[in-house]
Amino acid sequence: MNSEFEALGAKYKALRLAADALCRTVIAVVADLNSGMPANSDMIKGELNRSLDDFSIATGAASENLIRDYHVGQGGPEDVRKE
């Protein structure tokens, strides 16, 4: 049971790190735009897309793993269908 909590903790930590990175990127972009500096739109798009991709990967993996963990042996829909 303890290893299950550790695994969920690791998934949460990965998700939290990806969300933090995305927020920092958005804050940095907004700060650059508000400072009056000429914005390099390609650079901004690249930074945002990279952060969004990382966030999507983290949330997708975390969601799939959490759903699988719930379904397997936890009374989820897959278990109900087996009965």
CNS distance restraints for C-alpha pairs under 8 A (distance, minus, plus):
assign (resid   1 and name CA) (resid   5 and name CA) 6.66 0.50 0.50
assign (resid   2 and name CA) (resid   6 and name CA) 6.36 0.50 0.50
assign (resid   3 and name CA) (resid   7 and name CA) 6.11 0.50 0.50
assign (resid   4 and name CA) (resid   8 and name CA) 6.24 0.50 0.50
assign (resid   5 and name CA) (resid   9 and name CA) 5.99 0.50 0.50
assign (resid   6 and name CA) (resid  10 and name CA) 6.19 0.50 0.50
assign (resid   7 and name CA) (resid  11 and name CA) 6.33 0.50 0.50
assign (resid   8 and name CA) (resid  12 and name CA) 6.13 0.50 0.50
assign (resid   8 and name CA) (resid  66 and name CA) 7.74 0.50 0.50
assign (resid   9 and name CA) (resid  13 and name CA) 6.08 0.50 0.50
assign (resid  10 and name CA) (resid  14 and name CA) 6.25 0.50 0.50
assign (resid  11 and name CA) (resid  15 and name CA) 6.27 0.50 0.50
assign (resid  11 and name CA) (resid  62 and name CA) 5.75 0.50 0.50
assign (resid  12 and name CA) (resid  16 and name CA) 6.01 0.50 0.50
assign (resid  12 and name CA) (resid  62 and name CA) 7.40 0.50 0.50
assign (resid  13 and name CA) (resid  17 and name CA) 6.11 0.50 0.50
assign (resid  14 and name CA) (resid  18 and name CA) 6.27 0.50 0.50
assign (resid  14 and name CA) (resid  58 and name CA) 6.46 0.50 0.50
assign (resid  15 and name CA) (resid  19 and name CA) 6.19 0.50 0.50
assign (resid  15 and name CA) (resid  55 and name CA) 7.35 0.50 0.50
assign (resid  15 and name CA) (resid  58 and name CA) 5.34 0.50 0.50
assign (resid  15 and name CA) (resid  59 and name CA) 5.98 0.50 0.50
assign (resid  15 and name CA) (resid  62 and name CA) 6.85 0.50 0.50
assign (resid  16 and name CA) (resid  20 and name CA) 6.08 0.50 0.50
assign (resid  17 and name CA) (resid  21 and name CA) 6.15 0.50 0.50
assign (resid  18 and name CA) (resid  22 and name CA) 6.22 0.50 0.50
assign (resid  18 and name CA) (resid  51 and name CA) 7.63 0.50 0.50
assign (resid  18 and name CA) (resid  54 and name CA) 6.23 0.50 0.50
assign (resid  18 and name CA) (resid  55 and name CA) 4.95 0.50 0.50
assign (resid  18 and name CA) (resid  58 and name CA) 6.42 0.50 0.50
assign (resid  19 and name CA) (resid  23 and name CA) 6.20 0.50 0.50
assign (resid  19 and name CA) (resid  55 and name CA) 6.10 0.50 0.50
assign (resid  20 and name CA) (resid  24 and name CA) 6.15 0.50 0.50
assign (resid  21 and name CA) (resid  25 and name CA) 6.19 0.50 0.50
assign (resid  21 and name CA) (resid  51 and name CA) 6.66 0.50 0.50
assign (resid  22 and name CA) (resid  26 and name CA) 6.30 0.50 0.50
assign (resid  22 and name CA) (resid  48 and name CA) 7.59 0.50 0.50
assign (resid  22 and name CA) (resid  51 and name CA) 5.09 0.50 0.50
assign (resid  22 and name CA) (resid  52 and name CA) 6.52 0.50 0.50
assign (resid  22 and name CA) (resid  55 and name CA) 6.79 0.50 0.50
assign (resid  23 and name CA) (resid  27 and name CA) 6.11 0.50 0.50
assign (resid  24 and name CA) (resid  28 and name CA) 6.06 0.50 0.50
assign (resid  25 and name CA) (resid  29 and name CA) 6.16 0.50 0.50
assign (resid  25 and name CA) (resid  47 and name CA) 6.97 0.50 0.50
assign (resid  25 and name CA) (resid  48 and name CA) 6.65 0.50 0.50
assign (resid  25 and name CA) (resid  51 and name CA) 7.01 0.50 0.50
assign (resid  26 and name CA) (resid  30 and name CA) 6.15 0.50 0.50
assign (resid  26 and name CA) (resid  48 and name CA) 7.13 0.50 0.50
assign (resid  27 and name CA) (resid  31 and name CA) 6.05 0.50 0.50
assign (resid  28 and name CA) (resid  32 and name CA) 6.16 0.50 0.50
assign (resid  29 and name CA) (resid  33 and name CA) 6.23 0.50 0.50
assign (resid  29 and name CA) (resid  44 and name CA) 6.74 0.50 0.50
assign (resid  30 and name CA) (resid  34 and name CA) 6.03 0.50 0.50
assign (resid  31 and name CA) (resid  35 and name CA) 6.05 0.50 0.50
assign (resid  32 and name CA) (resid  36 and name CA) 7.01 0.50 0.50
assign (resid  32 and name CA) (resid  37 and name CA) 6.20 0.50 0.50
assign (resid  32 and name CA) (resid  39 and name CA) 7.20 0.50 0.50
assign (resid  33 and name CA) (resid  37 and name CA) 6.37 0.50 0.50
assign (resid  33 and name CA) (resid  38 and name CA) 7.51 0.50 0.50
assign (resid  33 and name CA) (resid  39 and name CA) 6.47 0.50 0.50
assign (resid  39 and name CA) (resid  44 and name CA) 7.55 0.50 0.50
assign (resid  40 and name CA) (resid  44 and name CA) 6.27 0.50 0.50
assign (resid  41 and name CA) (resid  45 and name CA) 5.95 0.50 0.50
assign (resid  42 and name CA) (resid  46 and name CA) 6.03 0.50 0.50
assign (resid  43 and name CA) (resid  47 and name CA) 6.16 0.50 0.50
assign (resid  44 and name CA) (resid  48 and name CA) 6.10 0.50 0.50
assign (resid  45 and name CA) (resid  49 and name CA) 5.88 0.50 0.50
assign (resid  46 and name CA) (resid  50 and name CA) 6.00 0.50 0.50
assign (resid  47 and name CA) (resid  51 and name CA) 6.21 0.50 0.50
assign (resid  48 and name CA) (resid  52 and name CA) 5.95 0.50 0.50
assign (resid  49 and name CA) (resid  53 and name CA) 5.94 0.50 0.50
assign (resid  50 and name CA) (resid  54 and name CA) 6.24 0.50 0.50
assign (resid  51 and name CA) (resid  55 and name CA) 6.08 0.50 0.50
assign (resid  52 and name CA) (resid  56 and name CA) 5.94 0.50 0.50
assign (resid  53 and name CA) (resid  57 and name CA) 6.08 0.50 0.50
assign (resid  54 and name CA) (resid  58 and name CA) 6.15 0.50 0.50
assign (resid  55 and name CA) (resid  59 and name CA) 5.97 0.50 0.50
assign (resid  56 and name CA) (resid  60 and name CA) 5.74 0.50 0.50
assign (resid  57 and name CA) (resid  61 and name CA) 5.97 0.50 0.50
assign (resid  58 and name CA) (resid  62 and name CA) 5.92 0.50 0.50
assign (resid  59 and name CA) (resid  63 and name CA) 5.81 0.50 0.50
assign (resid  60 and name CA) (resid  64 and name CA) 6.02 0.50 0.50
assign (resid  61 and name CA) (resid  65 and name CA) 6.00 0.50 0.50
assign (resid  62 and name CA) (resid  66 and name CA) 5.93 0.50 0.50
assign (resid  63 and name CA) (resid  67 and name CA) 5.96 0.50 0.50
assign (resid  64 and name CA) (resid  68 and name CA) 6.01 0.50 0.50
assign (resid  65 and name CA) (resid  69 and name CA) 5.93 0.50 0.50
assign (resid  66 and name CA) (resid  70 and name CA) 6.07 0.50 0.50
assign (resid  67 and name CA) (resid  71 and name CA) 6.09 0.50 0.50
assign (resid  68 and name CA) (resid  72 and name CA) 6.03 0.50 0.50
assign (resid  69 and name CA) (resid  73 and name CA) 7.76 0.50 0.50
assign (resid  69 and name CA) (resid  74 and name CA) 7.43 0.50 0.50
assign (resid  70 and name CA) (resid  74 and name CA) 5.19 0.50 0.50
assign (resid  70 and name CA) (resid  75 and name CA) 7.29 0.50 0.50
assign (resid  70 and name CA) (resid  76 and name CA) 5.86 0.50 0.50
assign (resid  71 and name CA) (resid  75 and name CA) 6.38 0.50 0.50
assign (resid  71 and name CA) (resid  76 and name CA) 4.13 0.50 0.50
assign (resid  71 and name CA) (resid  77 and name CA) 6.20 0.50 0.50
assign (resid  71 and name CA) (resid  78 and name CA) 5.64 0.50 0.50
assign (resid  71 and name CA) (resid  79 and name CA) 6.55 0.50 0.50
assign (resid  72 and name CA) (resid  76 and name CA) 6.96 0.50 0.50
assign (resid  72 and name CA) (resid  78 and name CA) 7.08 0.50 0.50
assign (resid  72 and name CA) (resid  79 and name CA) 6.84 0.50 0.50
assign (resid  73 and name CA) (resid  79 and name CA) 6.65 0.50 0.50
assign (resid  74 and name CA) (resid  79 and name CA) 7.55 0.50 0.50
assign (resid  75 and name CA) (resid  79 and name CA) 5.52 0.50 0.50
assign (resid  75 and name CA) (resid  80 and name CA) 6.69 0.50 0.50
assign (resid  76 and name CA) (resid  80 and name CA) 6.52 0.50 0.50
assign (resid  77 and name CA) (resid  81 and name CA) 6.33 0.50 0.50
assign (resid  78 and name CA) (resid  82 and name CA) 6.59 0.50 0.50
assign (resid  79 and name CA) (resid  83 and name CA) 6.93 0.50 0.50
